[in-house]
Amino acid sequence: MESKKTLFSTRELVTIGLFSALAYVLMLLESPGYLGFLRIEFSDVPAILGGLGYGPAAGVFIELIKNLIKVLSTKTIGAGELSNFLVGSAFVIPLSIIYRKWKGKHKLLVGYVVSVISMCIAGMLVNYFITVPIYSNMFGGMEALIGFVGGMTPGFLPTIDSMWKLIVIGITPFNVVKGTMMAVVSYYVFKLVKKPLQF
């Protein structure tokens, strides 16, 4: 009688658990806030490695676990963690699918380009429909939030004075930079761990 095939082997589950713990730790090591609430951190890198090694489900699972742990000490009533999960998953899923299914020579490069674009689109939607409205309630209204962010707008950007400008010229370029940094770092880390972890 054949045994049922599980989603992950024991070895994979152990590795995913370790990657989830590492992702949570990396989530705590963040840069100072850009526009007051956007921060560079590399907690998506372990999820990217899990996705490349074991498939998109593993990457999403790592994203979920790190954010479930982080939400226990949230300062954003869970909005930041929800956004991190959705946007991070939008990066991990297309990259891992392209890498594992596509046979092209430059599949990693193509995967990273598609993933950065996917991350930015997801970021726009998540911030428009979820994160910015929640933050505006925390600040006492959209005008108060825009006033706060507008006062922190870097000199090289036009003054942010609307929700549309906040998303298009504030958050989206930030996600392009963050996504590119994650791509570069995870690419070289993946090259280092691919053989030792038998990916």
N, CA, C and O atoms as a DFTB+ gen file, in Angstrom:
796 C
 N C O
     1  1       0.843      -1.210       0.000
     2  2       0.000       0.000       0.000
     3  2       0.867       1.244       0.000
     4  3       1.735       1.393       0.860
     5  1       0.648       2.127      -0.940
     6  2       1.474       3.328      -1.045
     7  2       1.120       4.323       0.052
     8  3      -0.046       4.533       0.385
     9  1       2.182       4.931       0.605
    10  2       1.957       5.971       1.616
    11  2       1.632       7.282       0.915
    12  3       2.093       7.548      -0.195
    13  1       0.840       8.080       1.580
    14  2       0.468       9.364       1.002
    15  2       1.682      10.290       0.935
    16  3       2.472      10.374       1.875
    17  1       1.811      10.972      -0.179
    18  2       2.906      11.909      -0.347
    19  2       2.577      13.208       0.364
    20  3       1.541      13.824       0.113
    21  1       3.463      13.613       1.248
    22  2       3.254      14.860       1.988
    23  2       3.788      16.032       1.181
    24  3       4.571      15.861       0.247
    25  1       3.344      17.232       1.563
    26  2       3.770      18.431       0.845
    27  2       5.269      18.642       0.967
    28  3       5.938      18.992      -0.005
    29  1       5.795      18.427       2.172
    30  2       7.234      18.591       2.412
    31  2       7.778      17.358       3.130
    32  3       7.079      16.733       3.928
    33  1       9.031      17.018       2.836
    34  2       9.698      15.943       3.566
    35  2      10.125      16.459       4.936
    36  3      10.059      17.660       5.197
    37  1      10.559      15.563       5.802
    38  2      11.020      15.970       7.135
    39  2      12.202      16.925       7.024
    40  3      12.269      17.923       7.741
    41  1      13.122      16.624       6.137
    42  2      14.290      17.492       5.934
    43  2      13.859      18.889       5.484
    44  3      14.371      19.901       5.961
    45  1      12.913      18.912       4.562
    46  2      12.431      20.208       4.069
    47  2      11.715      20.990       5.164
    48  3      11.870      22.207       5.264
    49  1      10.933      20.295       5.983
    50  2      10.233      20.969       7.076
    51  2      11.207      21.576       8.075
    52  3      10.991      22.686       8.562
    53  1      12.273      20.853       8.380
    54  2      13.288      21.374       9.305
    55  2      13.939      22.617       8.716
    56  3      14.115      23.619       9.410
    57  1      14.296      22.553       7.435
    58  2      14.932      23.701       6.778
    59  2      13.981      24.890       6.723
    60  3      14.389      26.026       6.965
    61  1      12.717      24.632       6.408
    62  2      11.717      25.705       6.360
    63  2      11.543      26.337       7.737
    64  3      11.410      27.555       7.851
    65  1      11.546      25.509       8.783
    66  2      11.444      26.041      10.143
    67  2      12.619      26.929      10.493
    68  3      12.444      27.992      11.088
    69  1      13.813      26.499      10.129
    70  2      15.014      27.302      10.396
    71  2      14.980      28.600       9.590
    72  3      15.333      29.661      10.105
    73  1      14.555      28.518       8.327
    74  2      14.456      29.717       7.496
    75  2      13.411      30.691       8.060
    76  3      13.596      31.906       7.998
    77  1      12.323      30.157       8.604
    78  2      11.277      31.013       9.183
    79  2      11.815      31.764      10.398
    80  3      11.552      32.954      10.570
    81  1      12.568      31.058      11.236
    82  2      13.168      31.692      12.409
    83  2      14.178      32.761      11.992
    84  3      14.218      33.848      12.570
    85  1      14.992      32.443      10.981
    86  2      15.969      33.414      10.487
    87  2      15.266      34.630       9.893
    88  3      15.701      35.765      10.092
    89  1      14.180      34.389       9.167
    90  2      13.430      35.498       8.564
    91  2      12.891      36.432       9.640
    92  3      12.931      37.652       9.484
    93  1      12.389      35.863      10.730
    94  2      11.878      36.694      11.829
    95  2      12.986      37.542      12.431
    96  3      12.787      38.727      12.695
    97  1      14.149      36.947      12.651
    98  2      15.281      37.699      13.206
    99  2      15.675      38.834      12.268
   100  3      15.901      39.961      12.709
   101  1      15.757      38.533      10.968
   102  2      16.120      39.558       9.996
   103  2      15.077      40.667       9.939
   104  3      15.400      41.819       9.648
   105  1      13.821      40.313      10.219
   106  2      12.742      41.302      10.210
   107  2      12.953      42.347      11.307
   108  3      12.507      43.487      11.180
   109  1      13.634      41.952      12.378
   110  2      13.891      42.868      13.487
   111  2      15.056      43.809      13.195
   112  3      15.191      44.853      13.833
   113  1      15.901      43.434      12.225
   114  2      17.072      44.235      11.872
   115  2      16.723      45.119      10.684
   116  3      17.053      44.802       9.541
   117  1      16.059      46.219      10.964
   118  2      15.556      47.065       9.892
   119  2      16.226      48.420       9.881
   120  3      16.785      48.861      10.885
   121  1      16.165      49.071       8.743
   122  2      16.750      50.401       8.580
   123  2      15.854      51.454       9.236
   124  3      14.699      51.169       9.553
   125  1      16.367      52.655       9.439
   126  2      15.486      53.751       9.886
   127  2      14.347      53.947       8.893
   128  3      14.494      53.640       7.711
   129  1      13.221      54.454       9.363
   130  2      12.038      54.571       8.528
   131  2      12.172      55.613       7.432
   132  3      12.608      56.737       7.679
   133  1      11.792      55.228       6.209
   134  2      11.712      56.153       5.080
   135  2      10.270      56.615       4.993
   136  3       9.358      55.788       4.974
   137  1      10.051      57.904       4.942
   138  2       8.712      58.493       4.998
   139  2       7.992      58.139       6.310
   140  3       6.769      58.244       6.413
   141  1       8.768      57.724       7.291
   142  2       8.201      57.469       8.608
   143  2       7.824      56.033       8.891
   144  3       7.768      55.629      10.053
   145  1       7.557      55.227       7.827
   146  2       7.090      53.859       8.108
   147  2       7.612      52.798       7.147
   148  3       7.331      51.616       7.345
   149  1       8.354      53.172       6.124
   150  2       8.915      52.192       5.194
   151  2      10.346      51.870       5.604
   152  3      11.153      52.773       5.821
   153  1      10.656      50.585       5.710
   154  2      11.967      50.188       6.190
   155  2      12.574      49.087       5.325
   156  3      11.880      48.173       4.879
   157  1      13.875      49.191       5.099
   158  2      14.595      48.145       4.392
   159  2      14.972      47.065       5.396
   160  3      15.597      47.352       6.417
   161  1      14.599      45.840       5.111
   162  2      15.060      44.684       5.882
   163  2      15.060      43.486       4.944
   164  3      14.373      43.482       3.922
   165  1      15.833      42.475       5.301
   166  2      16.056      41.366       4.377
   167  2      15.388      40.069       4.828
   168  3      15.885      38.976       4.558
   169  1      14.253      40.207       5.521
   170  2      13.564      39.005       6.002
   171  2      12.949      38.181       4.876
   172  3      12.602      37.019       5.086
   173  1      12.809      38.762       3.684
   174  2      12.257      38.001       2.558
   175  2      13.289      37.065       1.934
   176  3      12.925      36.148       1.197
   177  1      14.570      37.286       2.221
   178  2      15.616      36.459       1.604
   179  2      15.463      34.981       1.972
   180  3      15.512      34.143       1.071
   181  1      15.279      34.610       3.260
   182  2      15.062      33.182       3.554
   183  2      13.838      32.607       2.847
   184  3      13.852      31.448       2.432
   185  1      12.776      33.407       2.708
   186  2      11.585      32.940       1.994
   187  2      11.891      32.721       0.517
   188  3      11.402      31.768      -0.090
   189  1      12.698      33.602      -0.053
   190  2      13.109      33.441      -1.454
   191  2      13.918      32.155      -1.622
   192  3      13.707      31.399      -2.571
   193  1      14.843      31.915      -0.697
   194  2      15.656      30.691      -0.762
   195  2      14.773      29.452      -0.637
   196  3      14.959      28.475      -1.363
   197  1      13.806      29.495       0.291
   198  2      12.888      28.373       0.443
   199  2      12.067      28.149      -0.809
   200  3      11.844      27.007      -1.211
   201  1      11.613      29.235      -1.433
   202  2      10.840      29.121      -2.663
   203  2      11.651      28.544      -3.814
   204  3      11.160      27.708      -4.573
   205  1      12.892      28.993      -3.936
   206  2      13.760      28.486      -4.998
   207  2      14.097      27.021      -4.774
   208  3      14.172      26.237      -5.720
   209  1      14.300      26.658      -3.505
   210  2      14.715      25.294      -3.197
   211  2      13.590      24.284      -3.170
   212  3      13.757      23.157      -3.636
   213  1      12.431      24.676      -2.624
   214  2      11.351      23.720      -2.391
   215  2      10.032      24.081      -3.066
   216  3       9.072      23.315      -2.980
   217  1       9.966      25.218      -3.729
   218  2       8.747      25.596      -4.416
   219  2       8.023      26.756      -3.751
   220  3       8.333      27.115      -2.615
   221  1       7.056      27.345      -4.454
   222  2       6.367      28.540      -3.959
   223  2       5.659      28.338      -2.625
   224  3       5.605      29.263      -1.815
   225  1       5.114      27.145      -2.379
   226  2       4.416      26.906      -1.107
   227  2       5.358      27.084       0.075
   228  3       4.960      27.625       1.107
   229  1       6.598      26.637      -0.064
   230  2       7.579      26.781       1.011
   231  2       7.887      28.250       1.268
   232  3       7.961      28.678       2.420
   233  1       8.066      29.024       0.198
   234  2       8.349      30.448       0.350
   235  2       7.219      31.193       1.032
   236  3       7.450      32.025       1.910
   237  1       5.984      30.889       0.620
   238  2       4.812      31.538       1.232
   239  2       4.682      31.126       2.696
   240  3       4.334      31.944       3.547
   241  1       4.961      29.864       2.982
   242  2       4.875      29.383       4.359
   243  2       5.862      30.122       5.255
   244  3       5.522      30.480       6.383
   245  1       7.067      30.354       4.773
   246  2       8.078      31.097       5.542
   247  2       7.615      32.531       5.759
   248  3       7.754      33.071       6.856
   249  1       7.068      33.146       4.724
   250  2       6.522      34.501       4.852
   251  2       5.425      34.539       5.927
   252  3       5.368      35.466       6.734
   253  1       4.566      33.531       5.925
   254  2       3.455      33.485       6.874
   255  2       3.952      33.328       8.311
   256  3       3.520      34.056       9.204
   257  1       4.858      32.379       8.529
   258  2       5.337      32.110       9.885
   259  2       6.053      33.315      10.482
   260  3       5.803      33.666      11.635
   261  1       6.930      33.949       9.728
   262  2       7.677      35.095      10.287
   263  2       6.728      36.225      10.664
   264  3       6.945      36.909      11.665
   265  1       5.682      36.425       9.874
   266  2       4.740      37.513      10.164
   267  2       3.784      37.171      11.296
   268  3       3.359      38.055      12.040
   269  1       3.442      35.893      11.431
   270  2       2.623      35.481      12.561
   271  2       3.388      35.675      13.874
   272  3       2.805      36.065      14.885
   273  1       4.682      35.403      13.850
   274  2       5.498      35.640      15.053
   275  2       5.612      37.130      15.316
   276  3       5.482      37.578      16.455
   277  1       5.855      37.897      14.261
   278  2       6.054      39.339      14.414
   279  2       4.795      40.048      14.893
   280  3       4.877      41.039      15.619
   281  1       3.625      39.545      14.490
   282  2       2.378      40.226      14.842
   283  2       2.131      40.192      16.353
   284  3       1.341      40.981      16.872
   285  1       2.803      39.283      17.053
   286  2       2.660      39.208      18.507
   287  2       3.215      40.453      19.190
   288  3       2.833      40.770      20.317
   289  1       4.118      41.159      18.506
   290  2       4.683      42.388      19.068
   291  2       4.475      43.573      18.126
   292  3       5.282      44.502      18.092
   293  1       3.384      43.527      17.363
   294  2       3.151      44.555      16.343
   295  2       2.895      45.935      16.947
   296  3       2.358      46.078      18.045
   297  1       3.304      46.935      16.181
   298  2       3.009      48.320      16.540
   299  2       2.036      48.936      15.530
   300  3       1.736      50.129      15.584
   301  1       1.551      48.094      14.606
   302  2       0.701      48.596      13.516
   303  2      -0.639      47.856      13.464
   304  3      -1.276      47.797      12.412
   305  1      -1.057      47.300      14.579
   306  2      -2.274      46.484      14.685
   307  2      -2.370      45.424      13.582
   308  3      -3.460      45.062      13.141
   309  1      -1.221      44.944      13.157
   310  2      -1.151      43.877      12.174
   311  2      -1.104      44.328      10.732
   312  3      -0.896      43.506       9.839
   313  1      -1.293      45.629      10.477
   314  2      -1.306      46.121       9.087
   315  2       0.045      45.944       8.419
   316  3       0.127      45.532       7.262
   317  1       1.099      46.257       9.150
   318  2       2.443      46.126       8.587
   319  2       2.786      44.684       8.274
   320  3       3.390      44.395       7.242
   321  1       2.400      43.773       9.166
   322  2       2.682      42.362       8.966
   323  2       1.865      41.789       7.813
   324  3       2.374      40.986       7.031
   325  1       0.605      42.194       7.701
   326  2      -0.224      41.740       6.581
   327  2       0.356      42.211       5.257
   328  3       0.428      41.451       4.291
   329  1       0.768      43.472       5.223
   330  2       1.373      44.027       4.014
   331  2       2.660      43.294       3.672
   332  3       2.902      42.956       2.513
   333  1       3.491      43.048       4.693
   334  2       4.751      42.344       4.475
   335  2       4.507      40.951       3.906
   336  3       5.221      40.511       3.005
   337  1       3.501      40.260       4.432
   338  2       3.183      38.910       3.951
   339  2       2.717      38.928       2.498
   340  3       3.201      38.147       1.678
   341  1       1.785      39.809       2.181
   342  2       1.217      39.843       0.837
   343  2       2.243      40.290      -0.208
   344  3       2.353      39.692      -1.278
   345  1       2.985      41.342       0.116
   346  2       3.965      41.862      -0.839
   347  2       5.148      40.897      -0.973
   348  3       5.654      40.678      -2.074
   349  1       5.583      40.324       0.148
   350  2       6.668      39.349       0.087
   351  2       6.286      38.120      -0.712
   352  3       7.086      37.605      -1.492
   353  1       5.056      37.648      -0.519
   354  2       4.580      36.489      -1.274
   355  2       4.486      36.799      -2.765
   356  3       4.723      35.929      -3.603
   357  1       4.138      38.040      -3.089
   358  2       4.058      38.450      -4.490
   359  2       5.432      38.429      -5.156
   360  3       5.528      38.310      -6.378
   361  1       6.480      38.544      -4.369
   362  2       7.847      38.438      -4.891
   363  2       8.240      36.968      -5.025
   364  3       8.769      36.549      -6.054
   365  1       7.977      36.198      -3.979
   366  2       8.445      34.813      -3.909
   367  2       7.750      33.904      -4.924
   368  3       8.406      33.083      -5.565
   369  1       6.446      34.039      -5.075
   370  2       5.678      33.093      -5.899
   371  2       6.118      33.079      -7.370
   372  3       6.452      32.010      -7.880
   373  1       6.132      34.226      -8.072
   374  2       6.534      34.151      -9.489
   375  2       7.987      33.730      -9.676
   376  3       8.311      33.015     -10.624
   377  1       8.866      34.175      -8.768
   378  2      10.275      33.805      -8.884
   379  2      10.448      32.297      -8.772
   380  3      11.122      31.685      -9.600
   381  1       9.843      31.697      -7.755
   382  2      10.029      30.263      -7.548
   383  2       9.360      29.443      -8.646
   384  3       9.876      28.393      -9.031
   385  1       8.227      29.902      -9.152
   386  2       7.567      29.179     -10.242
   387  2       8.422      29.215     -11.505
   388  3       8.637      28.184     -12.142
   389  1       8.904      30.392     -11.863
   390  2       9.735      30.526     -13.066
   391  2      11.010      29.708     -12.935
   392  3      11.416      29.029     -13.878
   393  1      11.641      29.770     -11.769
   394  2      12.907      29.047     -11.588
   395  2      12.713      27.541     -11.674
   396  3      13.546      26.842     -12.252
   397  1      11.632      27.036     -11.108
   398  2      11.445      25.598     -11.023
   399  2      10.745      24.996     -12.247
   400  3      10.857      23.796     -12.496
   401  1      10.025      25.824     -13.010
   402  2       9.264      25.296     -14.145
   403  2       9.862      25.649     -15.504
   404  3       9.744      24.882     -16.460
   405  1      10.504      26.814     -15.584
   406  2      11.004      27.278     -16.875
   407  2      12.380      26.683     -17.150
   408  3      13.184      26.526     -16.231
   409  1      12.652      26.352     -18.404
   410  2      13.900      25.687     -18.763
   411  2      14.952      26.631     -19.339
   412  3      16.053      26.200     -19.683
   413  1      14.617      27.919     -19.445
   414  2      15.539      28.859     -20.067
   415  2      16.835      29.047     -19.287
   416  3      16.880      28.829     -18.077
   417  1      17.868      29.445     -19.980
   418  2      19.193      29.634     -19.377
   419  2      19.191      30.768     -18.372
   420  3      19.882      30.693     -17.356
   421  1      18.431      31.813     -18.635
   422  2      18.439      32.994     -17.778
   423  2      17.183      33.066     -16.904
   424  3      16.650      34.147     -16.655
   425  1      16.721      31.904     -16.445
   426  2      15.462      31.854     -15.708
   427  2      15.515      32.636     -14.398
   428  3      14.511      33.234     -14.009
   429  1      16.658      32.648     -13.705
   430  2      16.741      33.414     -12.458
   431  2      16.616      34.898     -12.727
   432  3      15.900      35.603     -12.016
   433  1      17.307      35.376     -13.746
   434  2      17.246      36.791     -14.088
   435  2      15.828      37.199     -14.457
   436  3      15.315      38.206     -13.969
   437  1      15.197      36.409     -15.326
   438  2      13.818      36.693     -15.719
   439  2      12.897      36.639     -14.498
   440  3      12.019      37.486     -14.334
   441  1      13.110      35.639     -13.648
   442  2      12.298      35.492     -12.445
   443  2      12.400      36.693     -11.533
   444  3      11.393      37.152     -10.992
   445  1      13.606      37.208     -11.355
   446  2      13.791      38.375     -10.490
   447  2      13.127      39.623     -11.069
   448  3      12.511      40.395     -10.335
   449  1      13.248      39.820     -12.357
   450  2      12.617      40.985     -12.987
   451  2      11.097      40.912     -12.821
   452  3      10.462      41.894     -12.437
   453  1      10.522      39.747     -13.113
   454  2       9.073      39.568     -12.972
   455  2       8.657      39.757     -11.521
   456  3       7.609      40.341     -11.246
   457  1       9.463      39.270     -10.600
   458  2       9.117      39.342      -9.183
   459  2       9.147      40.768      -8.645
   460  3       8.294      41.145      -7.842
   461  1      10.116      41.557      -9.077
   462  2      10.164      42.953      -8.640
   463  2       8.924      43.702      -9.146
   464  3       8.321      44.491      -8.418
   465  1       8.558      43.442     -10.400
   466  2       7.353      44.067     -10.960
   467  2       6.112      43.610     -10.187
   468  3       5.257      44.423      -9.837
   469  1       6.022      42.309      -9.926
   470  2       4.891      41.756      -9.186
   471  2       4.812      42.352      -7.786
   472  3       3.727      42.675      -7.302
   473  1       5.958      42.496      -7.143
   474  2       6.015      43.074      -5.806
   475  2       5.517      44.514      -5.803
   476  3       4.790      44.922      -4.897
   477  1       5.908      45.281      -6.813
   478  2       5.492      46.690      -6.880
   479  2       3.993      46.825      -7.133
   480  3       3.332      47.678      -6.539
   481  1       3.461      45.983      -8.016
   482  2       2.018      46.016      -8.281
   483  2       1.240      45.616      -7.028
   484  3       0.251      46.256      -6.671
   485  1       1.693      44.553      -6.366
   486  2       1.038      44.114      -5.132
   487  2       1.135      45.199      -4.067
   488  3       0.185      45.435      -3.320
   489  1       2.297      45.861      -4.004
   490  2       2.475      46.927      -3.031
   491  2       1.507      48.073      -3.246
   492  3       0.975      48.628      -2.285
   493  1       1.275      48.434      -4.498
   494  2       0.328      49.505      -4.803
   495  2      -1.081      49.126      -4.366
   496  3      -1.784      49.925      -3.747
   497  1      -1.489      47.902      -4.693
   498  2      -2.845      47.454      -4.350
   499  2      -3.033      47.307      -2.840
   500  3      -4.043      47.742      -2.286
   501  1      -2.045      46.688      -2.181
   502  2      -2.140      46.474      -0.736
   503  2      -2.160      47.803       0.003
   504  3      -2.931      47.983       0.946
   505  1      -1.318      48.726      -0.422
   506  2      -1.285      50.023       0.266
   507  2      -2.538      50.841      -0.007
   508  3      -3.020      51.548       0.879
   509  1      -3.070      50.754      -1.214
   510  2      -4.264      51.538      -1.540
   511  2      -5.493      51.032      -0.789
   512  3      -6.278      51.814      -0.253
   513  1      -5.643      49.709      -0.764
   514  2      -6.873      49.139      -0.198
   515  2      -6.765      48.753       1.279
   516  3      -7.783      48.668       1.968
   517  1      -5.544      48.517       1.775
   518  2      -5.419      48.002       3.141
   519  2      -4.564      48.896       4.043
   520  3      -5.064      49.483       5.002
   521  1      -3.273      48.989       3.725
   522  2      -2.327      49.579       4.666
   523  2      -2.540      51.062       4.904
   524  3      -2.639      51.496       6.052
   525  1      -2.612      51.853       3.829
   526  2      -2.766      53.300       4.001
   527  2      -4.082      53.651       4.701
   528  3      -4.070      54.499       5.593
   529  1      -5.225      53.036       4.336
   530  2      -6.446      53.327       5.099
   531  2      -6.328      52.992       6.585
   532  3      -6.827      53.739       7.427
   533  1      -5.672      51.878       6.914
   534  2      -5.503      51.521       8.333
   535  2      -4.598      52.531       9.032
   536  3      -4.895      52.971      10.143
   537  1      -3.493      52.897       8.381
   538  2      -2.597      53.887       8.976
   539  2      -3.283      55.238       9.138
   540  3      -3.044      55.945      10.117
   541  1      -4.135      55.595       8.179
   542  2      -4.827      56.884       8.282
   543  2      -5.742      56.909       9.499
   544  3      -5.871      57.946      10.149
   545  1      -6.377      55.789       9.816
   546  2      -7.202      55.706      11.018
   547  2      -6.357      55.840      12.277
   548  3      -6.776      56.452      13.259
   549  1      -5.161      55.260      12.235
   550  2      -4.261      55.361      13.388
   551  2      -3.800      56.796      13.605
   552  3      -3.562      57.218      14.736
   553  1      -3.675      57.550      12.496
   554  2      -3.197      58.936      12.574
   555  2      -4.332      59.929      12.781
   556  3      -4.096      61.124      12.959
   557  1      -5.564      59.431      12.756
   558  2      -6.697      60.330      12.957
   559  2      -7.287      60.863      11.674
   560  3      -7.979      61.881      11.684
   561  1      -7.023      60.188      10.567
   562  2      -7.588      60.603       9.286
   563  2      -6.540      60.675       8.194
   564  3      -5.345      60.773       8.471
   565  1      -7.002      60.623       6.927
   566  2      -6.085      60.641       5.795
   567  2      -5.295      61.943       5.737
   568  3      -4.104      61.925       5.428
   569  1      -5.931      63.062       6.024
   570  2      -5.220      64.352       5.964
   571  2      -4.076      64.392       6.959
   572  3      -3.008      64.920       6.651
   573  1      -4.284      63.839       8.151
   574  2      -3.228      63.817       9.161
   575  2      -2.067      62.945       8.711
   576  3      -0.905      63.304       8.904
   577  1      -2.378      61.798       8.111
   578  2      -1.320      60.910       7.623
   579  2      -0.534      61.567       6.498
   580  3       0.697      61.554       6.507
   581  1      -1.242      62.141       5.530
   582  2      -0.572      62.799       4.406
   583  2       0.272      63.968       4.904
   584  3       1.370      64.202       4.399
   585  1      -0.237      64.701       5.892
   586  2       0.531      65.807       6.459
   587  2       1.809      65.322       7.115
   588  3       2.856      65.955       6.983
   589  1       1.730      64.201       7.823
   590  2       2.913      63.620       8.471
   591  2       3.936      63.177       7.438
   592  3       5.115      63.518       7.535
   593  1       3.472      62.405       6.435
   594  2       4.380      61.908       5.400
   595  2       4.936      63.058       4.570
   596  3       6.121      63.079       4.237
   597  1       4.068      64.017       4.237
   598  2       4.509      65.161       3.441
   599  2       5.611      65.944       4.122
   600  3       6.504      66.472       3.460
   601  1       5.553      66.023       5.433
   602  2       6.590      66.735       6.174
   603  2       7.914      66.009       6.183
   604  3       8.942      66.596       6.519
   605  1       7.904      64.715       5.810
   606  2       9.131      63.919       5.792
   607  2       9.598      63.622       4.373
   608  3      10.543      62.857       4.180
   609  1       8.945      64.219       3.377
   610  2       9.322      63.969       1.983
   611  2      10.742      64.441       1.718
   612  3      11.060      65.599       1.987
   613  1      11.617      63.563       1.189
   614  2      12.978      63.978       0.851
   615  2      12.969      65.106      -0.177
   616  3      12.039      65.217      -0.977
   617  1      13.989      65.928      -0.152
   618  2      14.048      67.085      -1.033
   619  2      14.056      66.760      -2.508
   620  3      13.658      67.590      -3.326
   621  1      14.509      65.548      -2.873
   622  2      14.587      65.196      -4.294
   623  2      13.244      64.717      -4.843
   624  3      13.131      64.450      -6.040
   625  1      12.216      64.605      -3.984
   626  2      10.884      64.198      -4.429
   627  2       9.927      65.380      -4.379
   628  3      10.094      66.275      -3.551
   629  1       8.921      65.394      -5.259
   630  2       7.856      66.393      -5.119
   631  2       7.162      66.193      -3.773
   632  3       7.134      65.079      -3.250
   633  1       6.610      67.250      -3.219
   634  2       5.926      67.135      -1.936
   635  2       4.755      66.166      -2.044
   636  3       3.918      66.281      -2.940
   637  1       4.706      65.214      -1.124
   638  2       3.608      64.244      -1.100
   639  2       2.427      64.876      -0.380
   640  3       2.476      65.119       0.826
   641  1       1.365      65.139      -1.136
   642  2       0.205      65.807      -0.553
   643  2      -1.114      65.108      -0.881
   644  3      -2.186      65.693      -0.732
   645  1      -1.027      63.853      -1.329
   646  2      -2.238      63.079      -1.609
   647  2      -1.910      61.594      -1.472
   648  3      -0.746      61.194      -1.502
   649  1      -2.945      60.797      -1.324
   650  2      -2.747      59.350      -1.212
   651  2      -2.124      58.786      -2.484
   652  3      -1.267      57.904      -2.421
   653  1      -2.553      59.294      -3.636
   654  2      -2.010      58.839      -4.920
   655  2      -0.508      59.097      -4.999
   656  3       0.256      58.217      -5.395
   657  1      -0.082      60.310      -4.619
   658  2       1.355      60.622      -4.648
   659  2       2.121      59.781      -3.638
   660  3       3.253      59.377      -3.902
   661  1       1.516      59.514      -2.487
   662  2       2.168      58.685      -1.482
   663  2       2.497      57.316      -2.050
   664  3       3.589      56.788      -1.836
   665  1       1.539      56.743      -2.781
   666  2       1.743      55.396      -3.318
   667  2       2.670      55.398      -4.534
   668  3       3.558      54.553      -4.645
   669  1       2.457      56.356      -5.446
   670  2       3.181      56.340      -6.726
   671  2       4.614      56.862      -6.605
   672  3       5.535      56.240      -7.135
   673  1       4.822      57.980      -5.925
   674  2       6.174      58.542      -5.866
   675  2       6.856      58.314      -4.527
   676  3       8.025      58.658      -4.355
   677  1       6.125      57.731      -3.573
   678  2       6.723      57.443      -2.279
   679  2       6.987      55.962      -2.089
   680  3       8.137      55.544      -1.955
   681  1       5.925      55.168      -2.077
   682  2       6.032      53.749      -1.748
   683  2       6.573      52.915      -2.908
   684  3       7.444      52.070      -2.698
   685  1       6.076      53.133      -4.126
   686  2       6.478      52.283      -5.251
   687  2       7.974      52.362      -5.573
   688  3       8.598      51.315      -5.743
   689  1       8.581      53.556      -5.665
   690  2      10.033      53.590      -5.887
   691  2      10.808      52.907      -4.762
   692  3      11.834      52.271      -5.004
   693  1      10.316      53.041      -3.541
   694  2      10.940      52.359      -2.417
   695  2      10.906      50.851      -2.627
   696  3      11.898      50.167      -2.376
   697  1       9.765      50.325      -3.090
   698  2       9.650      48.887      -3.332
   699  2      10.555      48.422      -4.466
   700  3      11.064      47.301      -4.434
   701  1      10.758      49.273      -5.468
   702  2      11.689      48.931      -6.554
   703  2      13.095      48.764      -5.994
   704  3      13.792      47.803      -6.318
   705  1      13.505      49.708      -5.150
   706  2      14.845      49.640      -4.545
   707  2      14.966      48.425      -3.633
   708  3      15.941      47.678      -3.711
   709  1      13.977      48.232      -2.772
   710  2      14.009      47.093      -1.849
   711  2      13.998      45.769      -2.608
   712  3      14.757      44.858      -2.277
   713  1      13.142      45.660      -3.622
   714  2      13.067      44.433      -4.403
   715  2      14.371      44.130      -5.117
   716  3      14.796      42.977      -5.181
   717  1      15.005      45.161      -5.651
   718  2      16.284      44.975      -6.339
   719  2      17.364      44.527      -5.362
   720  3      18.170      43.655      -5.682
   721  1      17.381      45.119      -4.177
   722  2      18.361      44.719      -3.159
   723  2      18.143      43.276      -2.728
   724  3      19.108      42.530      -2.559
   725  1      16.889      42.873      -2.549
   726  2      16.597      41.488      -2.177
   727  2      17.022      40.522      -3.284
   728  3      17.529      39.433      -3.014
   729  1      16.809      40.938      -4.526
   730  2      17.187      40.094      -5.656
   731  2      18.689      39.856      -5.677
   732  3      19.139      38.721      -5.835
   733  1      19.462      40.918      -5.519
   734  2      20.922      40.803      -5.564
   735  2      21.435      39.943      -4.419
   736  3      22.235      39.031      -4.628
   737  1      20.971      40.237      -3.205
   738  2      21.445      39.494      -2.034
   739  2      21.049      38.023      -2.120
   740  3      21.883      37.143      -1.906
   741  1      19.771      37.747      -2.436
   742  2      19.312      36.356      -2.473
   743  2      19.972      35.570      -3.600
   744  3      20.185      34.364      -3.473
   745  1      20.297      36.245      -4.702
   746  2      20.965      35.567      -5.819
   747  2      22.305      34.987      -5.377
   748  3      22.599      33.818      -5.625
   749  1      23.115      35.821      -4.717
   750  2      24.442      35.365      -4.301
   751  2      24.373      34.389      -3.134
   752  3      25.175      33.458      -3.057
   753  1      23.419      34.594      -2.219
   754  2      23.262      33.648      -1.115
   755  2      22.806      32.291      -1.648
   756  3      23.276      31.250      -1.189
   757  1      21.887      32.304      -2.619
   758  2      21.408      31.055      -3.202
   759  2      22.541      30.287      -3.864
   760  3      22.605      29.062      -3.755
   761  1      23.424      30.983      -4.540
   762  2      24.565      30.332      -5.171
   763  2      25.449      29.650      -4.132
   764  3      26.031      28.598      -4.396
   765  1      25.548      30.261      -2.937
   766  2      26.392      29.711      -1.872
   767  2      25.764      28.484      -1.203
   768  3      26.468      27.534      -0.860
   769  1      24.445      28.506      -1.021
   770  2      23.797      27.441      -0.238
   771  2      23.158      26.358      -1.104
   772  3      22.687      25.349      -0.578
   773  1      23.134      26.548      -2.397
   774  2      22.429      25.608      -3.278
   775  2      22.956      24.174      -3.129
   776  3      22.165      23.243      -2.977
   777  1      24.233      23.992      -3.168
   778  2      24.794      22.638      -3.059
   779  2      24.749      22.114      -1.624
   780  3      24.306      20.985      -1.411
   781  1      25.194      22.897      -0.624
   782  2      25.151      22.380       0.758
   783  2      23.763      21.965       1.207
   784  3      23.621      20.983       1.936
   785  1      22.716      22.705       0.779
   786  2      21.349      22.391       1.182
   787  2      20.641      21.470       0.191
   788  3      19.471      21.129       0.361
   789  1      21.376      21.079      -0.843
   790  2      20.853      20.149      -1.856
   791  2      19.568      20.679      -2.512
   792  3      18.594      19.946      -2.685
   793  1      19.593      21.948      -2.865
   794  2      18.453      22.544      -3.569
   795  2      18.481      22.104      -5.025
   796  3      17.609      22.490      -5.804
